Amino acid sequence: MHPENNLQYDIAIIGGGMVGQAFALSMINKGLKITIIEPNHLNPRLQDKFHARVSAITPKSEILLKNIGVWGLIKRKHAFTDTHVWDQNSHGSLDFHKEDEGVKQLGHIIENDAIQSAMYTALEKVHIEFIRTKLTAIHKIDDGYQLDLDNNQQITCSLLIGADGAKSNVRELAGIEYIENNYQQKAIICNIESLQSFQNTTWQRFLSDSIIALLPLSDTQASIVWSAENHLADELMQLSTEQFADRLSQDVEYRFGRFKVVSNIQALPLIERSAQDYVQNNLALIGDAAHNIHPLAGQGVNLGFYDVAELSQQLQANNKPLGDYLVLRKYARAMRLDNELMAKTMTGLNWIYKENNEPLRWLRGFGMNLINESLTLKSFLQKQASGNTPFNI
């Protein structure tokens, strides 16, 4: 899995995270020469304790992970069958159940490291080359790109994939502009242990000043994502571990007894970014390099996996040269509307739940209860959240 002397590739993927590796695996059976360029080691070691960075993997993403030979390699995954949402400032609540959709589960909570480790295991079995360095410059050539690397290598590729995250170097070097919306919030993440069962349910509570999500990793352990305005997040980060656990327990009404924090507590800034263009000739952005949104949606890496599925489908459905702009534009058109709609919806929901005047609180509660009583509305929302279009990879 080391670079050979021949430095000409069909596809060069910048970024070896979950989305970059997933795209490589989606293209391995096409007889293409592929490299992943990433300065960090791609195989995180799983510890005995759960890692705090997790994803709520939808059934649609599960299909992709099965299709690329990864799902069975994931060592730890916890299925959730229900979702419960409730609001501090109204009597509104909302529940989603597996029975409503006729499925075995609504999704799985999985550590990001567990997914990435499984992908690395799958990649070790195939002819994918890793170059452990950074991209420093790109130069457009007639049939692709020449890439300058930090290890003084130069390589060429027919298709350059930017899968290098929200601060994408590929996006910047290609001169692709993006729109940024700084929420002035942070997401505080850590793992907690409870006295009572999480009942295979994801829990989300809207407070007057923040949103708490509890994502079960086992019967009595969960990852939390506490999205809060910067001033509150900074205040919470100043608390001792015990004080933080007490505050969290109180803010979810001691529904699970008193919590115990069992990992480091981290705070990450919440900034929405959307690239103005997903593609250029011989270049495509996927995952957070193209779009990243507020965690309120719980979509996380799923939108990136949907990009992978759509782009690989478009590339396989056409006999045009790899990197053809018209083919890449079909991918961009297919994904852009859904991604932007999701981003704007989350921005709007975030605003609605930040506002706490009496008429809006009443409307919020009324709306939640109205949806909760309508199987049709609930089914529509659940299908949008879980992805309702199958992949063909």
Secondary structure, 3 states (H helix, E strand, C coil): CCCCCCCEEEEEEECCCHHHHHHHHHCHHHCCCEEEECCCCCCCCCCCCCCCCEEEECHHHHHHHHHCCCHHHCCCCEEECEEEEEECCCCCEEEEEHHHHCCCCCEEEEEHHHHHHHHHHHHHCCCEEEECCCEEEEEEECCEEEEEECCCCEEEEEEEEECCCCCCHHHHHCCCCEEEEEEEEEEEEEEEECCCCCCCEEEEEECCCEEEEEEECCCCEEEEEEEEEHHHHHHHHCCCHHHHHHHHHHHCCCCCCCCEECCCCEEEEEEEEEECCCEECCEEECHHHCEECCHHHCCCCHHHHHHHHHHHHHHHHCCCCCCCHHHHHHHHHHHHHHHHHHHHHHHHHHHHHHCCCHHHHHHHHHHHHHHHCCHHHHHHHHHHHHCCCCCCC
